[in-house]
Amino acid sequence: MSFVALLEPLHAEAQRRTGFDDFGDPGYREGLGRLLAAVDDDGVDFADGGAGRVAELITATLVARLYAEEGWKRRPDCLDRPLCRPLVITGFPRSGTTALHRLLALDPAMQAVPRWLALTPMPRPPRSSWPEFAEFRAASGRLRAEDAITPEVAAIHAMAAAEVDECIHLLKQDFSSNFWGSSLPIPSYDAWWRKQDEAPSYVRAADMLRLIGADTPTTPWLLKNPGHIGSLDALLAVMPDAVVVQTHRDPYAALGSLASLLTVLARRNAGGAADPVVRGKRELEVWSAALKRGMAVRDRLAEQGGTAVFIDVRQPDLHADPLRTVRSIYRAAGRELDAGVEHEMSATVAADRAGGAGHQYDPADFGLQRDETDAAFAAYKARYAV
């Protein structure tokens, strides 16, 4: 299968599924073309239907573009509204961002993006009606199929269509995103992506938030994406008054956990072997660069002043006492934590801790060495005492 030759058929399939025909600004086609060429040229090891699953990943992203464009046509009023002061979780992957996101999402005073609406953006319907939507049922079905292929993913990073999810699913629509290089072994695409300015992706993602929250424009947003830490300039350009919660963890442990997860996901996506050592090296390079960019932006903002607020959370502290961490975030953000919500959070923490052993991995299996990792993140470790 030649993926480059699939460029127009993939577009046609997305149009067939949705009945929509407007993909918006054609600038995304450069990144999509780079992605398709990389899949052809970089020797992705397909097996067991992997080529079809990769084609489906791309088609689903084109479907999401179509939904967004159609949604803006139907609700153009949403585009004029500001995003009410977002609380944005970012930082090192596998440093507690998902656990914190899901815990804070229990607070109905904030709105978040559930996975199914990240994949098919539209004004958020009432929660009780979600099972009535074909888009929700389709997202649930896809996740069940993926879990059947790699059931071990659930122990590392469980997902559900109704669960809150990462902004990366909005950002990937421009095909200039870490999503693609973290999902597949495509170094030629990676080399191109690392030189790109993701600002247009953030503008589009912000407008999708406006669409999803079209009926709740004054409710503050709760967002999460580790990759925001490498694109703080772009994030704060569209959310200048954001409260940014940056989570921290020992890079050696965090990278081992991340490489383990992404190796399994790459195998699920393509079906073939995924070199764990290559994966470990790639993630070390990507995240050491991202954390350096994040520190540089924070330094500059501290010198210049601004309305953004930064709150630092260390993963060991979050793990030891999640509710204490949540209360400190609310205080620093100037928000009140409802007693009933806090009780629900406490019950969720207790249930999660009764759930089992969790993710087991060895960073050395991914070619990661303690000395090399410490050197790459020396400035980060010194600044944040991790």
C-alpha positions in Angstrom: 0.0 0.0 0.0 1.3 3.4 -1.0 0.2 6.0 1.6 1.0 8.9 -0.7 -1.4 7.5 -3.2 -4.1 7.5 -0.5 -4.2 11.3 -0.1 -7.4 11.9 -2.1 -9.1 8.6 -1.2 -8.7 9.3 2.5 -10.3 12.7 2.0 -13.2 11.1 0.0 -13.7 8.5 2.8 -13.9 11.2 5.4 -16.5 13.1 3.3 -18.5 9.9 2.8 -18.7 9.2 6.5 -19.8 12.7 7.5 -21.7 14.1 4.6 -19.6 17.2 4.9 -17.2 18.5 2.3 -15.3 21.5 3.7 -11.9 20.7 5.3 -11.1 24.4 5.9 -7.7 26.1 5.4 -5.7 23.8 3.1 -2.5 24.6 5.0 -2.9 21.2 6.8 -2.1 19.4 3.5 1.6 20.0 3.8 1.9 18.2 7.1 -0.5 15.5 5.9 1.7 15.0 2.8 4.8 14.8 4.9 3.1 12.2 7.1 2.0 10.0 4.2 5.5 10.2 2.6 7.1 9.3 5.9 4.9 6.2 6.3 6.0 5.1 2.9 9.7 6.0 3.2 10.6 5.3 6.8 10.0 1.5 6.7 7.1 1.3 9.1 6.8 -2.3 10.0 3.1 -3.2 9.3 1.6 -6.5 10.3 -1.9 -7.8 11.3 -3.9 -5.1 9.6 -1.6 -2.3 10.8 -1.7 -0.4 7.5 -5.4 -0.2 7.7 -5.3 1.0 11.2 -2.9 3.8 10.3 -5.1 4.8 7.4 -8.0 4.9 9.9 -6.1 7.2 12.2 -5.6 9.7 9.4 -9.2 9.3 8.1 -10.5 10.0 11.7 -8.5 13.1 11.9 -9.9 14.4 8.6 -13.3 13.5 9.9 -12.6 15.7 12.9 -11.6 18.6 10.6 -14.9 18.3 8.8 -16.9 18.3 12.0 -15.1 21.4 13.2 -15.7 23.3 10.0 -19.3 22.3 9.9 -19.8 23.3 13.5 -18.4 26.8 13.0 -20.8 27.3 10.1 -23.7 26.3 12.3 -22.6 28.2 15.4 -20.6 31.2 14.1 -21.6 33.1 17.3 -19.2 31.0 19.4 -16.1 32.3 17.6 -16.5 35.8 19.1 -16.4 34.6 22.7 -13.3 34.6 25.0 -12.2 31.4 26.6 -13.1 31.9 30.3 -9.8 31.6 32.3 -8.6 28.1 31.6 -6.8 25.9 34.0 -4.2 24.1 31.9 -2.3 21.0 33.0 1.0 20.4 31.3 4.6 19.2 32.1 6.6 16.0 31.8 4.5 13.1 30.3 3.8 10.4 32.9 4.2 12.8 35.7 0.6 12.7 37.0 -1.0 14.9 34.4 -3.8 12.4 33.5 -4.6 11.5 37.2 -4.7 15.2 38.1 -6.8 16.0 35.0 -9.4 13.4 35.8 -9.6 14.3 39.4 -10.1 18.0 38.7 -12.7 17.1 36.0 -15.0 15.9 38.8 -15.6 19.6 39.6 -18.7 20.7 37.6 -17.6 24.3 38.0 -15.2 23.6 35.1 -15.7 22.2 31.6 -13.4 19.8 29.8 -13.2 18.0 26.5 -14.4 14.4 26.5 -12.6 12.1 24.1 -15.6 11.7 21.8 -16.0 15.4 21.3 -12.3 15.8 20.7 -12.7 13.4 17.8 -16.0 14.9 16.5 -16.1 18.5 17.7 -19.6 19.9 18.2 -21.4 21.9 20.9 -21.4 19.7 24.0 -24.8 18.0 24.4 -26.2 17.2 27.9 -24.2 14.4 29.4 -27.3 12.1 29.8 -27.9 12.3 26.0 -24.4 11.2 24.9 -25.3 7.5 24.3 -27.9 8.7 21.8 -25.2 10.1 19.5 -23.8 7.9 16.8 -20.5 9.7 17.2 -20.3 8.7 20.9 -21.1 5.1 20.2 -18.6 5.0 17.4 -15.8 6.4 19.7 -16.7 3.8 22.3 -16.6 1.0 19.7 -13.2 2.1 18.4 -11.7 2.1 22.0 -13.1 -1.4 22.6 -11.5 -2.6 19.4 -8.2 -1.0 20.3 -8.3 -2.6 23.8 -8.8 -6.0 22.2 -5.6 -5.6 20.2 -3.5 -4.4 23.1 -5.3 -5.0 26.4 -2.1 -4.0 28.3 -2.7 -0.3 27.4 -5.5 -0.1 29.9 -3.1 -0.8 32.8 -0.9 2.1 31.6 -3.3 4.7 30.3 -7.0 3.7 30.3 -9.3 5.6 28.0 -13.0 5.9 27.6 -15.2 7.9 25.1 -16.8 9.8 28.0 -13.5 10.5 29.8 -11.8 13.8 29.6 -8.9 13.7 27.1 -5.8 15.6 25.9 -5.8 18.7 23.8 -3.4 16.9 21.4 -6.5 15.4 19.7 -7.5 19.0 18.7 -4.0 20.0 17.9 -3.3 17.0 15.6 -5.9 18.2 13.0 -3.3 20.4 11.3 -1.0 17.4 10.9 1.9 19.3 12.5 1.9 17.6 15.8 3.9 15.4 18.2 0.9 13.0 18.0 2.1 11.5 14.8 5.7 10.9 15.7 4.7 9.5 19.1 2.2 7.1 17.4 4.5 5.8 14.6 8.2 5.3 13.9 8.5 8.1 11.3 11.8 9.9 11.8 11.6 11.9 8.5 8.2 13.4 9.6 9.7 14.1 13.0 12.6 16.0 11.5 10.1 18.2 9.6 7.7 18.6 12.6 10.4 19.8 15.0 11.0 22.8 12.8 7.4 23.9 12.6 5.6 26.7 14.4 2.5 25.2 16.0 0.8 28.6 16.5 -1.8 27.9 13.7 -2.8 24.6 15.4 -3.4 26.4 18.7 -5.6 29.0 17.0 -7.7 26.2 15.5 -7.8 24.3 18.8 -8.9 27.4 20.7 -11.8 27.8 18.2 -12.7 24.2 18.7 -13.0 24.8 22.4 -15.3 27.7 21.7 -17.4 25.4 19.5 -17.5 22.6 22.1 -18.4 25.1 24.8 -20.7 27.1 22.7 -23.6 26.7 25.1 -21.5 27.2 28.3 -19.2 30.1 27.3 -18.7 31.5 30.8 -17.7 28.2 32.4 -13.9 28.0 33.0 -12.0 25.4 31.0 -10.0 22.5 32.3 -7.4 21.4 29.8 -4.5 19.0 29.7 -1.6 18.2 27.3 2.0 17.5 28.3 3.1 18.9 24.9 1.9 22.4 25.9 5.1 22.8 27.9 7.1 23.0 24.6 4.6 25.5 23.0 3.8 27.9 25.9 4.1 30.9 23.6 1.5 29.5 21.2 -0.7 28.4 24.2 -0.6 31.8 25.9 -1.2 33.7 22.7 -4.7 32.2 22.5 -5.2 31.9 26.3 -3.3 34.8 27.8 -4.9 34.6 31.2 -4.5 30.8 31.7 -3.5 29.2 35.0 -0.8 26.7 34.0 -0.2 23.8 36.3 3.1 22.2 35.5 3.7 18.7 36.8 7.3 17.4 37.5 8.9 14.0 37.9 12.3 12.4 37.8 13.1 12.4 34.0 14.6 8.9 34.1 11.4 7.3 35.5 9.1 9.5 33.4 10.8 8.7 30.1 10.9 5.0 30.9 7.1 5.0 31.6 6.5 7.1 28.4 8.6 4.9 26.2 6.9 1.8 27.5 3.5 3.3 26.7 4.4 4.6 23.3 6.1 1.4 22.2 2.9 -0.5 22.9 0.8 2.1 21.2 3.0 2.0 18.1 2.7 -1.7 17.9 -1.1 -1.4 18.2 -1.2 1.3 15.5 1.0 -0.5 12.9 0.8 -4.1 14.0 4.6 -4.7 13.6 7.6 -4.5 15.8 8.5 -1.2 17.4 12.2 -0.7 18.4 12.1 0.2 22.1 15.6 1.7 22.1 14.8 4.0 19.1 11.7 5.0 21.0 13.6 5.8 24.2 16.1 8.0 22.3 13.4 9.8 20.4 11.5 10.7 23.6 14.6 11.9 25.4 15.4 14.3 22.6 11.8 15.5 22.2 11.2 16.2 25.9 14.6 17.6 26.8 14.0 20.2 24.1 10.4 20.8 25.1 11.3 21.4 28.8 14.1 23.8 27.9 11.7 25.8 25.7 9.2 25.8 28.6 11.8 27.1 31.1 12.9 29.8 28.6 9.3 31.1 28.2 8.7 31.1 31.9 11.9 33.1 32.5 10.9 35.6 29.9 7.4 36.0 31.2 8.7 36.4 34.8 10.9 39.3 33.5 8.1 40.9 31.4 5.1 40.3 33.7 1.8 39.1 32.4 -1.5 37.6 33.4 -0.6 33.9 33.2 -0.2 32.1 36.5 2.1 29.1 36.9 1.7 26.4 39.6 4.3 23.7 40.0 3.3 20.2 41.2 5.7 17.4 41.9 4.5 13.9 41.1 5.6 12.4 44.4 3.6 15.0 46.3 0.6 14.4 44.1 0.9 10.7 44.6 1.3 11.0 48.4 -1.6 13.3 49.0 -3.8 14.1 45.9 -6.3 16.1 47.8 -3.7 18.3 49.5 -2.3 19.0 46.0 -5.8 19.8 44.6 -6.4 22.2 47.5 -3.1 24.0 46.9 -3.9 24.4 43.2 -7.3 25.9 44.0 -5.8 28.4 46.5 -3.1 29.4 44.0 -5.6 29.8 41.2 -8.0 31.8 43.4 -10.8 29.3 43.1 -13.0 27.7 45.7 -13.3 23.9 46.1 -16.8 22.8 47.0 -17.0 20.4 49.9 -19.2 18.0 48.0 -16.7 17.9 45.1 -13.8 17.4 47.4 -15.6 14.4 49.0 -16.2 12.9 45.5 -12.5 13.4 44.7 -11.5 11.7 47.9 -13.7 8.7 47.1 -12.2 8.5 43.6 -8.7 8.6 45.0 -9.5 5.7 47.4 -11.0 3.6 44.5 -8.1 4.2 42.3 -5.6 3.1 45.0 -7.5 -0.1 45.4 -7.3 -0.8 41.7 -4.0 -2.8 41.5 -0.3 -2.6 40.9 -0.3 -0.3 37.9 2.3 0.2 35.2 5.5 -1.9 35.4 8.6 -1.0 33.3 12.4 -0.7 33.3 13.9 2.5 31.6 17.0 0.5 30.6 14.8 -1.6 28.3 14.4 1.5 26.2 18.1 2.3 26.0 17.8 5.0 28.7 20.8 5.4 31.0 20.6 7.3 34.3 23.8 9.4 33.7 22.8 10.4 30.1 19.2 11.3 31.2 20.4 13.3 34.2 22.8 15.2 32.0 20.1 16.0 29.4 17.8 17.4 32.0 20.3 18.8 34.4 18.9 22.4 34.3 15.3 21.1 34.7 16.2 18.9 37.6 18.1 21.7 39.4 15.3 24.2 38.9 12.4 22.1 40.0 14.2 19.9 42.5 13.1 16.6 40.9 
